Amino acid sequence: MAADGGGAGLSGASVDETSLRYAGWRVVAGCFLMALFLFGFALYGHGVYLAELQRLNGWPAALISGASTLSLLLANVFATFTNELVARLGAKRLVLLGLVALAASMVLLAFATAPWQLYMAFGLMSLGWIGMGTIVSATIVSLWFVRRRGLAISLAFTGASFSGIVVTPSLVYLVERFGFATAMLAGTAVMVVVLVPVALAWIGPPSTGARIDDPPPAQTPHAASDISRAMLMRRVAFWTISIPFALALVAQIGFIVHQIALLEPKIGRANAGFAVSVMTFMAIAGRLGLGLVVDRFDPRRVTALSIVSQAVALLTIMQSDTVPVILAACGVFGFSVGNLITLPPLIMHREFSAPSFVVVMGLSNAVSGTIGSLGPAVVGAVRSWSGGYDTALALCIALEMIAAVIVVWPGLSRPIEGRG
């Protein structure tokens, strides 16, 4: 990251990271807004697109959810090259290119009348993830912070949770009031008007004159891993992290993408949109609550409890047509949504050595993210095959229960030697 690495690890003697006047907090705000729009339109919005494109074009759920899966799958594959793209293009230019790709995908979706247009739109959306996703945001924020880096990254990522409270219900309202095409164009316009000035003014490294004394871990040249990827794939501990989170993400992402289409026949469109807000609000509460107490507990057991709670919530949704009960179940499900992103690195820190952390995290994310991206297509295919969502929900429940067992199975999750 030579191109943008000039401000990595600002000296604590030269800046006060706790001051609200510190420019780094504007960068955090910018990354918060990026996550707000990206997750709102490129993840939580998938449920709106599925329901509306089904209604407008008569396309089967499997066709639309397959495009959704393609977007998430490509994003996971392309993410491998994020560091090279930042080094070559610079963070600001990469963010702007990602914004252009996401905006183009939404405009194309607004007027999509053929399956090839649908798949092209979701393909462009995957490029939006590369330019505006969590890897880029974490890299940018890390350049500005040393002592408060964890807090800064957490606050930036909170935009992803707020997207379900702000963006998705707004999109549902606009669709009901003005129609799908107008809603998509209006949402795109707001995103561009907000993010272009933010990216130009706030996104980028600190001034090149800042002293470098603590590069971000992923960029540190001397932190050589003490384990290769081939060795790692032979470690049982690695698979008892990667497989459970992969299975849980299949269920979680599949439910999120199909949530509105699944709940609308039960509780109506407006309540279904509100259920997304409830789920996402609870995701924020769960992430903050976990951060306060997780160090006191075994993160594997916390993971199992979180996954089981989601399975219970899905079972409740499957069995009930009552609005308060379904809203409560969506809240329970949402409480662990953010935790499934937070918990893997906590387990890895305990069970693997510090130099191997980046390799473990990268390979595990590739496994769980790629498998997890199949969730929308799996749920859509099962729904089309069975004629309803009950069988799909039962499959998600089974996957989560299997994941909960694997992550705490005695003898499978022993730490390796030399952990950090």
NUTI-48309 format. One line per 8 residues: number of its first residue (from 1); their letters; for each residue x, y, z of C-alpha. Coordinates in Angstrom, 3 decimals. Example, Ala and Ser with C-alpha at 12.3 -4.5 7.8 and 13.67 -1.06 7.14 Angstrom:
BEGIN
1) AS) 12.300,-4.500,7.800 ~ 13.670,-1.060,7.140 $
This chain:
BEGIN
1) MAADGGGA) 0.000,0.000,0.000 ~ 2.772,2.391,-0.813 ~ 0.401,4.754,-2.544 ~ -1.724,5.388,0.521 ~ 0.509,4.287,3.320 ~ 2.005,7.672,4.127 ~ -0.087,8.242,7.203 ~ -0.243,4.774,8.613 $
9) GLSGASVD) -0.029,4.777,12.380 ~ 0.049,8.439,13.360 ~ 2.245,9.189,16.296 ~ 0.354,9.557,19.535 ~ 2.647,12.525,20.346 ~ 1.656,14.465,17.215 ~ -2.129,14.014,17.286 ~ -4.854,13.568,19.884 $
17) ETSLRYAG) -7.090,10.759,18.638 ~ -9.567,11.354,21.474 ~ -10.321,14.912,20.339 ~ -13.531,15.408,18.374 ~ -11.597,17.939,16.299 ~ -9.228,15.256,15.053 ~ -9.733,14.850,11.299 ~ -9.727,11.077,11.601 $
25) WRVVAGCF) -13.235,11.153,13.037 ~ -14.482,12.760,9.823 ~ -12.962,9.793,8.001 ~ -14.869,7.468,10.353 ~ -18.070,9.389,9.574 ~ -17.371,9.036,5.858 ~ -16.850,5.276,6.161 ~ -20.007,5.062,8.293 $
33) LMALFLFG) -21.988,6.669,5.444 ~ -20.351,4.369,2.894 ~ -21.422,1.327,4.918 ~ -24.898,2.795,5.409 ~ -25.585,3.023,1.675 ~ -23.604,-0.058,0.621 ~ -25.259,-2.487,3.024 ~ -28.636,-0.798,2.604 $
41) FALYGHGV) -28.695,-1.150,-1.175 ~ -26.314,-4.077,-1.790 ~ -27.442,-6.442,1.009 ~ -30.618,-5.511,2.894 ~ -32.142,-4.080,-0.280 ~ -31.981,-7.489,-1.955 ~ -35.204,-8.459,-0.202 ~ -36.975,-5.463,-1.726 $
49) YLAELQRL) -35.605,-6.228,-5.196 ~ -36.682,-9.864,-4.950 ~ -40.254,-9.028,-3.949 ~ -40.703,-6.220,-6.496 ~ -39.047,-7.909,-9.478 ~ -41.152,-10.997,-8.831 ~ -44.278,-8.856,-8.860 ~ -43.327,-6.717,-11.867 $
57) NGWPAALI) -41.777,-9.318,-14.166 ~ -43.138,-12.585,-12.872 ~ -39.631,-13.982,-12.430 ~ -39.252,-16.971,-10.089 ~ -37.574,-16.434,-6.732 ~ -34.758,-18.815,-7.726 ~ -33.810,-16.621,-10.725 ~ -33.618,-13.415,-8.700 $
65) SGASTLSL) -31.970,-14.925,-5.635 ~ -29.457,-16.593,-7.957 ~ -28.417,-13.147,-9.169 ~ -28.191,-12.007,-5.553 ~ -25.950,-14.969,-4.758 ~ -23.778,-14.187,-7.787 ~ -23.233,-10.651,-6.505 ~ -22.122,-11.810,-3.058 $
73) LLANVFAT) -20.011,-14.633,-4.472 ~ -18.157,-12.352,-6.892 ~ -17.617,-9.826,-4.109 ~ -15.908,-12.504,-1.990 ~ -13.714,-13.583,-4.900 ~ -12.766,-10.034,-5.929 ~ -12.018,-9.038,-2.336 ~ -8.794,-11.050,-2.583 $
81) FTNELVAR) -7.342,-8.274,-4.734 ~ -8.451,-5.287,-2.625 ~ -4.973,-4.457,-1.324 ~ -3.536,-4.418,-4.841 ~ -6.363,-2.167,-6.041 ~ -5.869,0.305,-3.186 ~ -2.121,0.400,-3.839 ~ -2.625,0.979,-7.554 $
89) LGAKRLVL) -5.605,3.349,-7.566 ~ -5.538,4.951,-4.132 ~ -8.374,4.694,-1.604 ~ -10.281,7.764,-2.784 ~ -10.367,6.695,-6.433 ~ -11.310,3.127,-5.543 ~ -14.191,4.352,-3.377 ~ -15.467,6.598,-6.186 $
97) LGLVALAA) -15.263,3.745,-8.696 ~ -17.162,1.499,-6.293 ~ -19.810,4.200,-5.914 ~ -20.166,4.464,-9.709 ~ -20.567,0.685,-9.984 ~ -23.198,0.531,-7.230 ~ -25.132,3.476,-8.689 ~ -25.058,1.924,-12.160 $
105) SMVLLAFA) -26.319,-1.386,-10.783 ~ -29.293,0.306,-9.122 ~ -30.234,2.236,-12.269 ~ -30.035,-0.959,-14.300 ~ -32.214,-2.796,-11.756 ~ -34.794,0.018,-11.958 ~ -35.361,-0.709,-15.653 ~ -34.536,-4.436,-15.789 $
113) TAPWQLYM) -36.999,-6.356,-17.964 ~ -34.775,-9.278,-18.998 ~ -32.760,-11.756,-16.920 ~ -29.450,-10.678,-18.494 ~ -30.066,-7.126,-17.246 ~ -30.776,-8.498,-13.781 ~ -27.521,-10.447,-13.691 ~ -25.503,-7.569,-15.120 $
121) AFGLMSLG) -26.892,-5.277,-12.421 ~ -25.950,-7.658,-9.632 ~ -22.522,-8.177,-11.209 ~ -21.919,-4.419,-11.056 ~ -23.133,-4.466,-7.458 ~ -20.297,-6.844,-6.555 ~ -17.823,-4.192,-7.741 ~ -19.492,-1.756,-5.373 $
129) WIGMGTIV) -18.536,-4.087,-2.520 ~ -14.886,-3.942,-3.594 ~ -14.753,-0.144,-3.700 ~ -16.841,0.593,-0.618 ~ -16.720,-2.586,1.493 ~ -15.365,-3.369,4.923 ~ -11.815,-4.154,3.786 ~ -11.416,-0.722,2.184 $
137) SATIVSLW) -13.060,1.025,5.135 ~ -10.888,-0.785,7.673 ~ -7.767,0.049,5.661 ~ -8.658,3.744,5.431 ~ -9.578,4.091,9.099 ~ -6.441,2.216,10.193 ~ -4.298,4.833,8.475 ~ -5.670,7.492,10.818 $
145) FVRRRGLA) -5.751,5.692,14.170 ~ -3.365,3.802,16.451 ~ -4.635,3.993,20.021 ~ -8.341,4.233,19.144 ~ -8.219,2.059,16.020 ~ -10.611,-0.601,17.342 ~ -13.220,1.942,18.394 ~ -12.903,3.834,15.126 $
153) ISLAFTGA) -13.367,0.725,12.970 ~ -16.314,-0.426,15.097 ~ -18.060,2.915,14.703 ~ -17.423,2.936,10.950 ~ -18.915,-0.554,10.582 ~ -21.978,0.430,12.612 ~ -23.219,2.142,9.454 ~ -23.900,-1.352,8.105 $
161) SFSGIVVT) -26.341,-2.006,10.937 ~ -28.036,1.374,10.656 ~ -28.684,0.726,6.964 ~ -31.491,-1.686,7.821 ~ -33.119,0.958,10.006 ~ -32.779,3.868,7.586 ~ -32.286,2.693,4.002 ~ -34.512,-0.384,3.647 $
169) PSLVYLVE) -37.698,1.081,5.212 ~ -37.176,4.257,3.163 ~ -36.862,2.193,0.008 ~ -40.013,0.210,0.888 ~ -41.895,3.484,1.470 ~ -40.740,4.973,-1.814 ~ -41.696,1.807,-3.697 ~ -45.215,1.887,-2.238 $
177) RFGFATAM) -45.609,5.611,-2.887 ~ -43.962,6.092,-6.272 ~ -43.206,2.646,-7.738 ~ -40.061,0.540,-7.968 ~ -38.242,2.396,-10.770 ~ -38.743,5.836,-9.230 ~ -37.745,4.562,-5.792 ~ -34.508,3.081,-7.137 $
185) LAGTAVMV) -33.604,6.247,-9.028 ~ -34.386,8.430,-6.009 ~ -32.289,6.236,-3.728 ~ -29.410,6.328,-6.203 ~ -29.587,10.112,-6.444 ~ -29.495,10.548,-2.663 ~ -26.526,8.169,-2.369 ~ -24.535,9.992,-5.067 $
193) VVLVPVAL) -25.334,13.451,-3.678 ~ -24.196,12.400,-0.186 ~ -21.211,10.171,-0.921 ~ -19.423,11.992,-3.750 ~ -18.640,15.089,-1.620 ~ -17.843,12.859,1.381 ~ -15.400,10.751,-0.632 ~ -13.713,13.779,-2.182 $
201) AWIGPPST) -13.379,15.664,1.110 ~ -12.815,12.991,3.750 ~ -11.663,9.683,2.245 ~ -7.920,9.181,1.994 ~ -4.742,8.925,4.079 ~ -3.432,11.575,6.484 ~ -0.920,14.103,5.204 ~ 2.373,12.569,4.070 $
209) GARIDDPP) 4.253,14.550,6.700 ~ 2.802,12.498,9.542 ~ 5.282,10.220,11.273 ~ 4.823,6.482,10.698 ~ 5.334,4.296,13.730 ~ 2.639,1.622,13.684 ~ 1.472,0.377,10.269 ~ -1.839,-1.501,10.100 $
217) PAQTPHAA) -1.396,-5.213,10.862 ~ -2.357,-6.297,7.352 ~ 0.291,-3.997,5.903 ~ 3.123,-4.763,8.302 ~ 5.973,-6.316,6.265 ~ 7.796,-7.942,9.170 ~ 4.854,-9.858,10.694 ~ 5.504,-13.044,8.743 $
225) SDISRAML) 3.013,-15.801,9.336 ~ 4.245,-18.889,11.171 ~ 1.770,-21.114,9.320 ~ 1.101,-21.620,5.628 ~ -2.347,-21.921,4.097 ~ -1.661,-25.588,3.301 ~ -0.742,-26.250,6.942 ~ -3.730,-24.278,8.129 $
233) MRRVAFWT) -6.140,-26.357,6.073 ~ -4.903,-29.439,7.932 ~ -5.782,-27.919,11.308 ~ -9.053,-29.156,12.786 ~ -9.355,-25.929,14.767 ~ -9.469,-23.939,11.523 ~ -12.382,-25.947,10.168 ~ -14.300,-25.785,13.458 $
241) ISIPFALA) -14.251,-22.017,12.972 ~ -14.809,-21.807,9.222 ~ -17.506,-24.467,8.748 ~ -19.867,-23.322,11.536 ~ -19.752,-19.704,10.434 ~ -20.199,-20.739,6.801 ~ -23.334,-22.739,7.637 ~ -24.687,-19.992,9.884 $
249) LVAQIGFI) -24.110,-17.385,7.170 ~ -25.990,-19.496,4.614 ~ -29.025,-19.318,6.909 ~ -28.493,-15.702,7.942 ~ -27.891,-14.193,4.515 ~ -30.602,-16.365,2.963 ~ -33.143,-15.138,5.509 ~ -32.109,-11.479,5.179 $
257) VHQIALLE) -32.445,-11.502,1.387 ~ -35.816,-13.289,1.457 ~ -37.150,-11.611,4.614 ~ -39.629,-9.227,3.002 ~ -40.904,-11.772,0.476 ~ -41.231,-14.328,3.287 ~ -42.976,-12.044,5.787 ~ -45.224,-10.021,3.456 $
265) PKIGRANA) -47.878,-12.782,3.104 ~ -47.860,-13.217,6.885 ~ -47.920,-9.629,8.170 ~ -48.181,-7.296,5.153 ~ -45.566,-5.246,3.307 ~ -45.389,-2.318,5.742 ~ -44.926,-4.598,8.750 ~ -42.379,-6.653,6.800 $
273) GFAVSVMT) -40.359,-3.491,6.170 ~ -40.646,-2.615,9.871 ~ -39.439,-6.116,10.750 ~ -36.216,-5.374,8.846 ~ -35.779,-2.243,10.981 ~ -36.383,-4.213,14.185 ~ -33.861,-6.838,13.134 ~ -31.222,-4.264,12.284 $
281) FMAIAGRL) -31.782,-2.175,15.416 ~ -31.253,-5.299,17.479 ~ -28.116,-6.073,15.449 ~ -26.699,-2.756,16.684 ~ -27.696,-3.560,20.279 ~ -26.211,-7.037,19.989 ~ -22.900,-5.778,18.614 ~ -22.539,-3.143,21.351 $
289) GLGLVVDR) -23.661,-5.551,24.067 ~ -21.256,-8.243,22.938 ~ -18.361,-5.813,22.968 ~ -18.990,-5.030,26.629 ~ -19.003,-8.609,27.929 ~ -17.489,-11.023,25.407 ~ -13.992,-10.952,26.947 ~ -15.420,-12.618,30.054 $
297) FDPRRVTA) -16.661,-15.692,28.182 ~ -15.483,-18.413,25.824 ~ -16.218,-16.990,22.334 ~ -17.013,-20.468,20.992 ~ -19.800,-20.883,23.539 ~ -21.039,-17.368,22.809 ~ -21.073,-18.317,19.120 ~ -23.115,-21.461,19.771 $
305) LSIVSQAV) -25.609,-19.522,21.886 ~ -25.938,-16.840,19.211 ~ -26.526,-19.379,16.438 ~ -29.068,-21.355,18.484 ~ -30.965,-18.140,19.263 ~ -31.269,-17.475,15.525 ~ -32.561,-21.005,14.937 ~ -35.215,-20.521,17.638 $
313) ALLTIMQS) -36.209,-17.197,16.048 ~ -36.606,-18.825,12.614 ~ -38.698,-21.627,14.132 ~ -40.956,-19.009,15.717 ~ -41.348,-17.164,12.408 ~ -42.192,-20.421,10.652 ~ -44.894,-21.294,13.186 ~ -46.535,-17.886,13.682 $
321) DTVPVILA) -48.589,-15.389,11.662 ~ -48.975,-12.897,14.524 ~ -47.372,-9.492,13.985 ~ -45.965,-8.936,17.542 ~ -44.583,-12.477,17.712 ~ -42.888,-12.226,14.314 ~ -41.451,-8.796,15.115 ~ -40.061,-10.154,18.398 $
329) ACGVFGFS) -38.559,-13.143,16.592 ~ -36.910,-10.840,14.036 ~ -35.458,-8.889,16.961 ~ -34.012,-12.062,18.495 ~ -32.595,-13.095,15.120 ~ -31.096,-9.632,14.594 ~ -29.366,-9.598,17.987 ~ -26.783,-12.048,16.617 $
337) VGNLITLP) -26.502,-10.752,13.042 ~ -23.543,-8.487,13.765 ~ -22.021,-10.992,16.198 ~ -21.428,-13.531,13.431 ~ -18.980,-11.006,11.962 ~ -17.392,-10.058,15.295 ~ -16.907,-13.503,16.856 ~ -14.597,-15.281,14.344 $
345) PLIMHREF) -11.585,-13.001,14.953 ~ -12.072,-13.305,18.723 ~ -11.833,-17.095,18.465 ~ -8.813,-16.845,16.142 ~ -6.984,-14.503,18.519 ~ -7.338,-17.079,21.288 ~ -6.448,-20.170,19.290 ~ -3.809,-19.087,16.768 $
353) SAPSFVVV) -0.542,-17.245,17.123 ~ -0.438,-13.506,16.460 ~ 1.753,-13.755,13.306 ~ -0.666,-16.239,11.744 ~ -3.774,-14.175,12.412 ~ -3.978,-12.428,9.034 ~ -3.582,-15.707,7.120 ~ -6.182,-17.454,9.290 $
361) MGLSNAVS) -8.645,-14.576,9.003 ~ -8.204,-14.225,5.263 ~ -8.612,-17.901,4.443 ~ -11.476,-18.403,6.889 ~ -13.341,-15.398,5.502 ~ -12.872,-16.733,1.983 ~ -14.365,-20.092,2.991 ~ -17.258,-18.822,5.098 $
369) GTIGSLGP) -18.010,-15.846,2.863 ~ -18.106,-17.886,-0.330 ~ -20.315,-20.594,1.164 ~ -22.457,-18.004,2.951 ~ -23.103,-16.197,-0.322 ~ -24.980,-19.292,-1.509 ~ -27.693,-18.592,1.057 ~ -30.068,-16.556,-1.143 $
377) AVVGAVRS) -29.905,-19.105,-3.981 ~ -30.357,-22.076,-1.626 ~ -33.374,-20.527,0.082 ~ -34.828,-19.440,-3.270 ~ -34.354,-22.879,-4.839 ~ -35.914,-24.695,-1.877 ~ -38.803,-22.240,-1.863 ~ -39.447,-22.811,-5.579 $
385) WSGGYDTA) -39.181,-26.594,-5.188 ~ -41.456,-26.803,-2.162 ~ -43.904,-24.048,-3.101 ~ -43.388,-22.111,0.137 ~ -40.854,-20.866,2.657 ~ -41.503,-23.361,5.468 ~ -39.157,-25.988,4.064 ~ -36.488,-23.362,3.399 $
393) LALCIALE) -36.766,-22.132,6.994 ~ -36.518,-25.706,8.277 ~ -33.308,-26.144,6.287 ~ -31.873,-22.923,7.740 ~ -32.739,-24.099,11.252 ~ -31.012,-27.441,10.630 ~ -27.868,-25.739,9.287 ~ -27.659,-23.473,12.329 $
401) MIAAVIVV) -28.089,-26.332,14.786 ~ -25.315,-28.285,13.025 ~ -23.101,-25.184,13.154 ~ -23.736,-24.735,16.891 ~ -22.720,-28.327,17.596 ~ -19.524,-28.180,15.520 ~ -18.256,-24.941,17.030 ~ -18.303,-26.351,20.585 $
409) WPGLSRPI) -17.790,-30.064,19.916 ~ -15.442,-31.447,22.620 ~ -11.963,-32.207,21.377 ~ -12.378,-30.426,18.026 ~ -11.679,-26.911,19.189 ~ -8.405,-27.173,21.115 ~ -6.036,-24.211,20.624 ~ -2.913,-24.855,18.607 $
417) EGRG) 0.542,-24.473,20.079 ~ 2.086,-21.044,20.180 ~ -1.140,-19.114,20.062 ~ -0.937,-15.334,20.425 $
